[in-house]
Amino acid sequence: METYDILNFAIVVLAAGITYFLIPAIKSKKTNEDLKTVMNKVDIAVKAAEQIFDYQDNEKKYKYVDDILKNTFKDLTVSDRQSLIEKTVNELKSARNQLLE
């Protein structure tokens, strides 16, 4: 009977370990991959908007990118989309400034 109890305890501990450590690690990896995918799409959309619209048409550019994100990633909030777009635009401006130096 003791062997059965020890085996049962080991199975419970293993199940708990999987639940508390392995599953969150897998979800975290998936989240990182999802974030990379989102950032890649935002980067492409911002660069496309820069080429499609005139230099001064910032509202059209923003709406274009926001519409793409809204349709592609339905779970992103308005704030998330705005932050992602601003981050990408700032990176693009920074790269442009470095080239002009």
N, CA, C and O atoms as a printed pandas DataFrame, in Angstrom:
     atom_number atom_name residue_name chain_id  residue_number  x_coord  y_coord  z_coord
0              1         N          MET        A               1    0.809   -1.187    0.000
1              2        CA          MET        A               1    0.000    0.000    0.000
2              3         C          MET        A               1    0.858    1.259    0.000
3              4         O          MET        A               1    0.473    2.257   -0.609
4              5         N          GLU        A               2    2.018    1.239    0.671
5              6        CA          GLU        A               2    2.884    2.399    0.725
6              7         C          GLU        A               2    3.433    2.751   -0.650
7              8         O          GLU        A               2    3.555    3.930   -0.985
8              9         N          THR        A               3    3.762    1.756   -1.439
9             10        CA          THR        A               3    4.267    1.994   -2.790
10            11         C          THR        A               3    3.202    2.698   -3.625
11            12         O          THR        A               3    3.509    3.611   -4.391
12            13         N          TYR        A               4    1.973    2.280   -3.476
13            14        CA          TYR        A               4    0.865    2.903   -4.196
14            15         C          TYR        A               4    0.714    4.368   -3.775
15            16         O          TYR        A               4    0.489    5.230   -4.624
16            17         N          ASP        A               5    0.834    4.654   -2.494
17            18        CA          ASP        A               5    0.713    6.024   -1.988
18            19         C          ASP        A               5    1.847    6.907   -2.508
19            20         O          ASP        A               5    1.625    8.059   -2.880
20            21         N          ILE        A               6    3.052    6.361   -2.531
21            22        CA          ILE        A               6    4.206    7.111   -3.036
22            23         C          ILE        A               6    4.038    7.380   -4.529
23            24         O          ILE        A               6    4.305    8.489   -4.991
24            25         N          LEU        A               7    3.603    6.384   -5.276
25            26        CA          LEU        A               7    3.371    6.545   -6.710
26            27         C          LEU        A               7    2.269    7.571   -6.961
27            28         O          LEU        A               7    2.395    8.419   -7.844
28            29         N          ASN        A               8    1.214    7.495   -6.201
29            30        CA          ASN        A               8    0.108    8.440   -6.332
30            31         C          ASN        A               8    0.588    9.861   -6.031
31            32         O          ASN        A               8    0.238   10.800   -6.746
32            33         N          PHE        A               9    1.391   10.018   -4.969
33            34        CA          PHE        A               9    1.939   11.323   -4.610
34            35         C          PHE        A               9    2.837   11.860   -5.735
35            36         O          PHE        A               9    2.764   13.041   -6.076
36            37         N          ALA        A              10    3.673   11.003   -6.303
37            38        CA          ALA        A              10    4.561   11.409   -7.392
38            39         C          ALA        A              10    3.756   11.890   -8.608
39            40         O          ALA        A              10    4.129   12.871   -9.252
40            41         N          ILE        A              11    2.676   11.212   -8.912
41            42        CA          ILE        A              11    1.833   11.613  -10.039
42            43         C          ILE        A              11    1.184   12.965   -9.771
43            44         O          ILE        A              11    1.106   13.802  -10.670
44            45         N          VAL        A              12    0.724   13.185   -8.559
45            46        CA          VAL        A              12    0.116   14.467   -8.194
46            47         C          VAL        A              12    1.138   15.601   -8.301
47            48         O          VAL        A              12    0.833   16.669   -8.831
48            49         N          VAL        A              13    2.351   15.363   -7.795
49            50        CA          VAL        A              13    3.405   16.377   -7.857
50            51         C          VAL        A              13    3.774   16.670   -9.309
51            52         O          VAL        A              13    3.959   17.830   -9.677
52            53         N          LEU        A              14    3.880   15.640  -10.130
53            54        CA          LEU        A              14    4.197   15.816  -11.553
54            55         C          LEU        A              14    3.102   16.616  -12.261
55            56         O          LEU        A              14    3.400   17.513  -13.050
56            57         N          ALA        A              15    1.851   16.296  -11.984
57            58        CA          ALA        A              15    0.736   17.022  -12.592
58            59         C          ALA        A              15    0.747   18.491  -12.172
59            60         O          ALA        A              15    0.509   19.383  -12.987
60            61         N          ALA        A              16    1.024   18.726  -10.905
61            62        CA          ALA        A              16    1.090   20.104  -10.412
62            63         C          ALA        A              16    2.243   20.857  -11.070
63            64         O          ALA        A              16    2.100   22.023  -11.440
64            65         N          GLY        A              17    3.374   20.191  -11.212
65            66        CA          GLY        A              17    4.520   20.808  -11.881
66            67         C          GLY        A              17    4.206   21.199  -13.321
67            68         O          GLY        A              17    4.565   22.285  -13.775
68            69         N          ILE        A              18    3.545   20.316  -14.015
69            70        CA          ILE        A              18    3.158   20.620  -15.397
70            71         C          ILE        A              18    2.194   21.797  -15.432
71            72         O          ILE        A              18    2.326   22.694  -16.265
72            73         N          THR        A              19    1.232   21.787  -14.530
73            74        CA          THR        A              19    0.226   22.851  -14.502
74            75         C          THR        A              19    0.834   24.208  -14.177
75            76         O          THR        A              19    0.490   25.208  -14.806
76            77         N          TYR        A              20    1.732   24.248  -13.203
77            78        CA          TYR        A              20    2.242   25.518  -12.733
78            79         C          TYR        A              20    3.502   26.007  -13.431
79            80         O          TYR        A              20    3.802   27.200  -13.378
80            81         N          PHE        A              21    4.242   25.131  -14.077
81            82        CA          PHE        A              21    5.495   25.553  -14.693
82            83         C          PHE        A              21    5.525   25.378  -16.205
83            84         O          PHE        A              21    5.899   26.305  -16.923
84            85         N          LEU        A              22    5.146   24.232  -16.689
85            86        CA          LEU        A              22    5.271   23.948  -18.117
86            87         C          LEU        A              22    4.242   24.703  -18.949
87            88         O          LEU        A              22    4.596   25.302  -19.964
88            89         N          ILE        A              23    2.999   24.687  -18.546
89            90        CA          ILE        A              23    1.955   25.361  -19.329
90            91         C          ILE        A              23    2.200   26.867  -19.418
91            92         O          ILE        A              23    2.112   27.409  -20.520
92            93         N          PRO        A              24    2.505   27.583  -18.319
93            94        CA          PRO        A              24    2.816   29.015  -18.454
94            95         C          PRO        A              24    4.042   29.275  -19.338
95            96         O          PRO        A              24    4.078   30.272  -20.060
96            97         N          ALA        A              25    5.029   28.404  -19.290
97            98        CA          ALA        A              25    6.207   28.580  -20.139
98            99         C          ALA        A              25    5.831   28.463  -21.610
99           100         O          ALA        A              25    6.312   29.235  -22.439
100          101         N          ILE        A              26    4.984   27.515  -21.932
101          102        CA          ILE        A              26    4.535   27.348  -23.321
102          103         C          ILE        A              26    3.709   28.555  -23.751
103          104         O          ILE        A              26    3.879   29.059  -24.861
104          105         N          LYS        A              27    2.814   29.021  -22.880
105          106        CA          LYS        A              27    1.998   30.194  -23.203
106          107         C          LYS        A              27    2.873   31.423  -23.391
107          108         O          LYS        A              27    2.614   32.232  -24.281
108          109         N          SER        A              28    3.895   31.575  -22.575
109          110        CA          SER        A              28    4.804   32.711  -22.683
110          111         C          SER        A              28    5.530   32.686  -24.017
111          112         O          SER        A              28    5.680   33.725  -24.661
112          113         N          LYS        A              29    5.976   31.527  -24.434
113          114        CA          LYS        A              29    6.662   31.409  -25.720
114          115         C          LYS        A              29    5.718   31.764  -26.857
115          116         O          LYS        A              29    6.110   32.460  -27.794
116          117         N          LYS        A              30    4.485   31.296  -26.785
117          118        CA          LYS        A              30    3.503   31.606  -27.811
118          119         C          LYS        A              30    3.228   33.101  -27.823
119          120         O          LYS        A              30    3.097   33.699  -28.891
120          121         N          THR        A              31    3.139   33.710  -26.648
121          122        CA          THR        A              31    2.889   35.143  -26.561
122          123         C          THR        A              31    4.033   35.925  -27.201
123          124         O          THR        A              31    3.787   36.895  -27.918
124          125         N          ASN        A              32    5.268   35.521  -26.956
125          126        CA          ASN        A              32    6.414   36.195  -27.560
126          127         C          ASN        A              32    6.391   36.068  -29.076
127          128         O          ASN        A              32    6.686   37.030  -29.785
128          129         N          GLU        A              33    6.043   34.892  -29.576
129          130        CA          GLU        A              33    5.950   34.696  -31.017
130          131         C          GLU        A              33    4.819   35.539  -31.599
131          132         O          GLU        A              33    4.965   36.116  -32.677
132          133         N          ASP        A              34    3.695   35.612  -30.889
133          134        CA          ASP        A              34    2.580   36.433  -31.341
134          135         C          ASP        A              34    2.983   37.901  -31.392
135          136         O          ASP        A              34    2.646   38.604  -32.344
136          137         N          LEU        A              35    3.699   38.367  -30.378
137          138        CA          LEU        A              35    4.139   39.756  -30.341
138          139         C          LEU        A              35    5.081   40.060  -31.507
139          140         O          LEU        A              35    4.985   41.122  -32.122
140          141         N          LYS        A              36    5.974   39.145  -31.806
141          142        CA          LYS        A              36    6.875   39.337  -32.945
142          143         C          LYS        A              36    6.081   39.437  -34.246
143          144         O          LYS        A              36    6.399   40.255  -35.109
144          145         N          THR        A              37    5.059   38.611  -34.385
145          146        CA          THR        A              37    4.216   38.647  -35.578
146          147         C          THR        A              37    3.493   39.983  -35.684
147          148         O          THR        A              37    3.450   40.587  -36.756
148          149         N          VAL        A              38    2.930   40.442  -34.580
149          150        CA          VAL        A              38    2.221   41.725  -34.567
150          151         C          VAL        A              38    3.181   42.855  -34.930
151          152         O          VAL        A              38    2.868   43.690  -35.780
152          153         N          MET        A              39    4.342   42.883  -34.293
153          154        CA          MET        A              39    5.316   43.953  -34.556
154          155         C          MET        A              39    5.774   43.947  -36.009
155          156         O          MET        A              39    5.963   45.006  -36.607
156          157         N          ASN        A              40    5.951   42.765  -36.576
157          158        CA          ASN        A              40    6.351   42.658  -37.966
158          159         C          ASN        A              40    5.269   43.234  -38.884
159          160         O          ASN        A              40    5.578   43.967  -39.823
160          161         N          LYS        A              41    4.010   42.906  -38.617
161          162        CA          LYS        A              41    2.901   43.427  -39.431
162          163         C          LYS        A              41    2.767   44.935  -39.283
163          164         O          LYS        A              41    2.510   45.633  -40.264
164          165         N          VAL        A              42    2.939   45.446  -38.064
165          166        CA          VAL        A              42    2.863   46.898  -37.850
166          167         C          VAL        A              42    3.968   47.589  -38.638
167          168         O          VAL        A              42    3.731   48.608  -39.287
168          169         N          ASP        A              43    5.164   47.040  -38.579
169          170        CA          ASP        A              43    6.296   47.614  -39.304
170          171         C          ASP        A              43    6.016   47.673  -40.805
171          172         O          ASP        A              43    6.262   48.692  -41.450
172          173         N          ILE        A              44    5.509   46.592  -41.344
173          174        CA          ILE        A              44    5.192   46.547  -42.775
174          175         C          ILE        A              44    4.100   47.557  -43.122
175          176         O          ILE        A              44    4.201   48.269  -44.121
176          177         N          ALA        A              45    3.055   47.616  -42.294
177          178        CA          ALA        A              45    1.935   48.520  -42.560
178          179         C          ALA        A              45    2.367   49.985  -42.492
179          180         O          ALA        A              45    1.947   50.791  -43.322
180          181         N          VAL        A              46    3.198   50.334  -41.516
181          182        CA          VAL        A              46    3.673   51.719  -41.391
182          183         C          VAL        A              46    4.539   52.092  -42.590
183          184         O          VAL        A              46    4.398   53.183  -43.144
184          185         N          LYS        A              47    5.420   51.204  -42.987
185          186        CA          LYS        A              47    6.270   51.486  -44.152
186          187         C          LYS        A              47    5.444   51.595  -45.424
187          188         O          LYS        A              47    5.736   52.425  -46.284
188          189         N          ALA        A              48    4.418   50.766  -45.550
189          190        CA          ALA        A              48    3.535   50.846  -46.720
190          191         C          ALA        A              48    2.789   52.177  -46.721
191          192         O          ALA        A              48    2.671   52.821  -47.763
192          193         N          ALA        A              49    2.288   52.588  -45.564
193          194        CA          ALA        A              49    1.559   53.862  -45.474
194          195         C          ALA        A              49    2.466   55.028  -45.842
195          196         O          ALA        A              49    2.031   55.981  -46.489
196          197         N          GLU        A              50    3.728   54.950  -45.429
197          198        CA          GLU        A              50    4.683   56.004  -45.782
198          199         C          GLU        A              50    4.857   56.123  -47.300
199          200         O          GLU        A              50    5.077   57.219  -47.816
200          201         N          GLN        A              51    4.761   55.023  -47.997
201          202        CA          GLN        A              51    4.938   55.045  -49.448
202          203         C          GLN        A              51    3.645   55.364  -50.191
203          204         O          GLN        A              51    3.681   55.954  -51.271
204          205         N          ILE        A              52    2.517   54.983  -49.630
205          206        CA          ILE        A              52    1.235   55.167  -50.313
206          207         C          ILE        A              52    0.751   56.606  -50.232
207          208         O          ILE        A              52    0.275   57.157  -51.225
208          209         N          PHE        A              53    0.869   57.224  -49.052
209          210        CA          PHE        A              53    0.293   58.540  -48.826
210          211         C          PHE        A              53    1.356   59.631  -48.881
211          212         O          PHE        A              53    2.545   59.376  -48.693
212          213         N          ASP        A              54    0.894   60.857  -49.144
213          214        CA          ASP        A              54    1.795   62.006  -49.183
214          215         C          ASP        A              54    2.419   62.246  -47.814
215          216         O          ASP        A              54    1.928   61.768  -46.792
216          217         N          TYR        A              55    3.503   62.992  -47.825
217          218        CA          TYR        A              55    4.291   63.258  -46.629
218          219         C          TYR        A              55    3.443   63.851  -45.501
219          220         O          TYR        A              55    3.620   63.477  -44.341
220          221         N          GLN        A              56    2.531   64.760  -45.818
221          222        CA          GLN        A              56    1.750   65.468  -44.804
222          223         C          GLN        A              56    0.461   64.759  -44.388
223          224         O          GLN        A              56   -0.227   65.233  -43.484
224          225         N          ASP        A              57    0.120   63.652  -45.014
225          226        CA          ASP        A              57   -1.143   62.961  -44.735
226          227         C          ASP        A              57   -1.036   62.001  -43.548
227          228         O          ASP        A              57   -1.306   60.807  -43.681
228          229         N          ASN        A              58   -0.646   62.524  -42.406
229          230        CA          ASN        A              58   -0.435   61.667  -41.234
230          231         C          ASN        A              58   -1.726   61.001  -40.751
231          232         O          ASN        A              58   -1.695   59.852  -40.310
232          233         N          GLU        A              59   -2.844   61.698  -40.827
233          234        CA          GLU        A              59   -4.107   61.107  -40.393
234          235         C          GLU        A              59   -4.502   59.934  -41.289
235          236         O          GLU        A              59   -4.981   58.910  -40.801
236          237         N          LYS        A              60   -4.300   60.083  -42.595
237          238        CA          LYS        A              60   -4.607   58.985  -43.520
238          239         C          LYS        A              60   -3.686   57.796  -43.279
239          240         O          LYS        A              60   -4.115   56.643  -43.319
240          241         N          LYS        A              61   -2.420   58.092  -43.029
241          242        CA          LYS        A              61   -1.458   57.021  -42.753
242          243         C          LYS        A              61   -1.855   56.265  -41.490
243          244         O          LYS        A              61   -1.862   55.034  -41.468
244          245         N          TYR        A              62   -2.189   57.020  -40.431
245          246        CA          TYR        A              62   -2.571   56.395  -39.169
246          247         C          TYR        A              62   -3.816   55.539  -39.354
247          248         O          TYR        A              62   -3.864   54.404  -38.881
248          249         N          LYS        A              63   -4.820   56.074  -40.035
249          250        CA          LYS        A              63   -6.066   55.337  -40.241
250          251         C          LYS        A              63   -5.817   54.072  -41.059
251          252         O          LYS        A              63   -6.399   53.023  -40.781
252          253         N          TYR        A              64   -4.958   54.171  -42.057
253          254        CA          TYR        A              64   -4.631   53.009  -42.890
254          255         C          TYR        A              64   -4.033   51.886  -42.034
255          256         O          TYR        A              64   -4.476   50.740  -42.105
256          257         N          VAL        A              65   -3.034   52.225  -41.235
257          258        CA          VAL        A              65   -2.367   51.225  -40.389
258          259         C          VAL        A              65   -3.333   50.715  -39.318
259          260         O          VAL        A              65   -3.391   49.513  -39.056
260          261         N          ASP        A              66   -4.082   51.615  -38.707
261          262        CA          ASP        A              66   -5.032   51.219  -37.669
262          263         C          ASP        A              66   -6.087   50.261  -38.226
263          264         O          ASP        A              66   -6.447   49.287  -37.565
264          265         N          ASP        A              67   -6.582   50.529  -39.428
265          266        CA          ASP        A              67   -7.569   49.634  -40.047
266          267         C          ASP        A              67   -6.988   48.246  -40.303
267          268         O          ASP        A              67   -7.660   47.236  -40.097
268          269         N          ILE        A              68   -5.745   48.206  -40.750
269          270        CA          ILE        A              68   -5.098   46.909  -40.981
270          271         C          ILE        A              68   -4.995   46.135  -39.667
271          272         O          ILE        A              68   -5.330   44.952  -39.611
272          273         N          LEU        A              69   -4.535   46.803  -38.622
273          274        CA          LEU        A              69   -4.394   46.137  -37.321
274          275         C          LEU        A              69   -5.745   45.721  -36.757
275          276         O          LEU        A              69   -5.883   44.638  -36.189
276          277         N          LYS        A              70   -6.737   46.584  -36.917
277          278        CA          LYS        A              70   -8.078   46.286  -36.403
278          279         C          LYS        A              70   -8.649   45.039  -37.077
279          280         O          LYS        A              70   -9.290   44.216  -36.424
280          281         N          ASN        A              71   -8.418   44.900  -38.377
281          282        CA          ASN        A              71   -8.948   43.758  -39.119
282          283         C          ASN        A              71   -8.116   42.491  -38.937
283          284         O          ASN        A              71   -8.648   41.382  -38.982
284          285         N          THR        A              72   -6.822   42.658  -38.734
285          286        CA          THR        A              72   -5.933   41.498  -38.619
286          287         C          THR        A              72   -5.877   40.945  -37.201
287          288         O          THR        A              72   -5.909   39.730  -37.003
288          289         N          PHE        A              73   -5.793   41.824  -36.226
289          290        CA          PHE        A              73   -5.659   41.419  -34.822
290          291         C          PHE        A              73   -6.844   41.971  -34.032
291          292         O          PHE        A              73   -6.757   43.043  -33.434
292          293         N          LYS        A              74   -7.918   41.251  -34.035
293          294        CA          LYS        A              74   -9.179   41.712  -33.448
294          295         C          LYS        A              74   -9.115   41.869  -31.925
295          296         O          LYS        A              74   -9.940   42.576  -31.345
296          297         N          ASP        A              75   -8.153   41.224  -31.275
297          298        CA          ASP        A              75   -8.070   41.300  -29.817
298          299         C          ASP        A              75   -7.270   42.505  -29.318
299          300         O          ASP        A              75   -7.203   42.726  -28.108
300          301         N          LEU        A              76   -6.665   43.287  -30.210
301          302        CA          LEU        A              76   -5.922   44.472  -29.796
302          303         C          LEU        A              76   -6.883   45.614  -29.476
303          304         O          LEU        A              76   -7.832   45.866  -30.219
304          305         N          THR        A              77   -6.630   46.291  -28.379
305          306        CA          THR        A              77   -7.453   47.449  -28.020
306          307         C          THR        A              77   -6.993   48.668  -28.818
307          308         O          THR        A              77   -5.948   48.644  -29.468
308          309         N          VAL        A              78   -7.786   49.721  -28.756
309          310        CA          VAL        A              78   -7.423   50.973  -29.429
310          311         C          VAL        A              78   -6.090   51.475  -28.881
311          312         O          VAL        A              78   -5.223   51.915  -29.637
312          313         N          SER        A              79   -5.940   51.406  -27.582
313          314        CA          SER        A              79   -4.697   51.846  -26.938
314          315         C          SER        A              79   -3.504   51.004  -27.388
315          316         O          SER        A              79   -2.425   51.543  -27.636
316          317         N          ASP        A              80   -3.691   49.686  -27.495
317          318        CA          ASP        A              80   -2.622   48.798  -27.967
318          319         C          ASP        A              80   -2.200   49.175  -29.382
319          320         O          ASP        A              80   -1.013   49.300  -29.682
320          321         N          ARG        A              81   -3.197   49.354  -30.243
321          322        CA          ARG        A              81   -2.895   49.696  -31.641
322          323         C          ARG        A              81   -2.170   51.027  -31.726
323          324         O          ARG        A              81   -1.195   51.163  -32.466
324          325         N          GLN        A              82   -2.643   52.003  -30.972
325          326        CA          GLN        A              82   -2.022   53.321  -30.986
326          327         C          GLN        A              82   -0.573   53.250  -30.513
327          328         O          GLN        A              82    0.312   53.852  -31.122
328          329         N          SER        A              83   -0.333   52.525  -29.442
329          330        CA          SER        A              83    1.032   52.383  -28.912
330          331         C          SER        A              83    1.951   51.698  -29.917
331          332         O          SER        A              83    3.087   52.129  -30.118
332          333         N          LEU        A              84    1.464   50.637  -30.546
333          334        CA          LEU        A              84    2.275   49.914  -31.526
334          335         C          LEU        A              84    2.618   50.794  -32.726
335          336         O          LEU        A              84    3.748   50.782  -33.213
336          337         N          ILE        A              85    1.629   51.556  -33.196
337          338        CA          ILE        A              85    1.867   52.434  -34.342
338          339         C          ILE        A              85    2.870   53.518  -33.976
339          340         O          ILE        A              85    3.812   53.774  -34.726
340          341         N          GLU        A              86    2.672   54.155  -32.827
341          342        CA          GLU        A              86    3.587   55.220  -32.398
342          343         C          GLU        A              86    5.002   54.702  -32.210
343          344         O          GLU        A              86    5.964   55.364  -32.599
344          345         N          LYS        A              87    5.135   53.525  -31.619
345          346        CA          LYS        A              87    6.462   52.934  -31.416
346          347         C          LYS        A              87    7.157   52.703  -32.759
347          348         O          LYS        A              87    8.337   53.017  -32.916
348          349         N          THR        A              88    6.433   52.166  -33.701
349          350        CA          THR        A              88    7.015   51.874  -35.015
350          351         C          THR        A              88    7.368   53.153  -35.761
351          352         O          THR        A              88    8.422   53.231  -36.392
352          353         N          VAL        A              89    6.498   54.155  -35.696
353          354        CA          VAL        A              89    6.771   55.441  -36.358
354          355         C          VAL        A              89    8.001   56.092  -35.732
355          356         O          VAL        A              89    8.849   56.628  -36.445
356          357         N          ASN        A              90    8.104   56.050  -34.407
357          358        CA          ASN        A              90    9.275   56.638  -33.734
358          359         C          ASN        A              90   10.561   55.917  -34.119
359          360         O          ASN        A              90   11.596   56.558  -34.301
360          361         N          GLU        A              91   10.509   54.597  -34.246
361          362        CA          GLU        A              91   11.690   53.844  -34.684
362          363         C          GLU        A              91   12.073   54.225  -36.111
363          364         O          GLU        A              91   13.255   54.352  -36.431
364          365         N          LEU        A              92   11.077   54.405  -36.958
365          366        CA          LEU        A              92   11.337   54.799  -38.349
366          367         C          LEU        A              92   11.956   56.190  -38.414
367          368         O          LEU        A              92   12.898   56.422  -39.172
368          369         N          LYS        A              93   11.423   57.119  -37.613
369          370        CA          LYS        A              93   11.979   58.476  -37.565
370          371         C          LYS        A              93   13.414   58.455  -37.043
371          372         O          LYS        A              93   14.278   59.163  -37.561
372          373         N          SER        A              94   13.662   57.653  -36.028
373          374        CA          SER        A              94   15.002   57.546  -35.459
374          375         C          SER        A              94   15.988   57.007  -36.493
375          376         O          SER        A              94   17.105   57.509  -36.615
376          377         N          ALA        A              95   15.571   55.985  -37.231
377          378        CA          ALA        A              95   16.434   55.421  -38.274
378          379         C          ALA        A              95   16.710   56.455  -39.355
379          380         O          ALA        A              95   17.831   56.562  -39.850
380          381         N          ARG        A              96   15.682   57.217  -39.719
381          382        CA          ARG        A              96   15.839   58.268  -40.733
382          383         C          ARG        A              96   16.833   59.321  -40.254
383          384         O          ARG        A              96   17.701   59.752  -41.013
384          385         N          ASN        A              97   16.703   59.737  -38.981
385          386        CA          ASN        A              97   17.611   60.743  -38.426
386          387         C          ASN        A              97   19.052   60.247  -38.383
387          388         O          ASN        A              97   19.979   61.019  -38.632
388          389         N          GLN        A              98   19.247   58.985  -38.074
389          390        CA          GLN        A              98   20.597   58.422  -38.053
390          391         C          GLN        A              98   21.215   58.425  -39.446
391          392         O          GLN        A              98   22.414   58.653  -39.602
392          393         N          LEU        A              99   20.392   58.172  -40.451
393          394        CA          LEU        A              99   20.898   58.189  -41.818
394          395         C          LEU        A              99   21.286   59.602  -42.261
395          396         O          LEU        A              99   22.214   59.773  -43.051
396          397         N          LEU        A             100   20.585   60.600  -41.757
397          398        CA          LEU        A             100   20.835   61.977  -42.163
398          399         C          LEU        A             100   21.996   62.612  -41.429
399          400         O          LEU        A             100   22.460   63.683  -41.822
400          401         N          GLU        A             101   22.475   61.978  -40.375
401          402        CA          GLU        A             101   23.595   62.545  -39.605
402          403         C          GLU        A             101   24.894   62.403  -40.338
403          404         O          GLU        A             101   25.936   62.825  -39.836
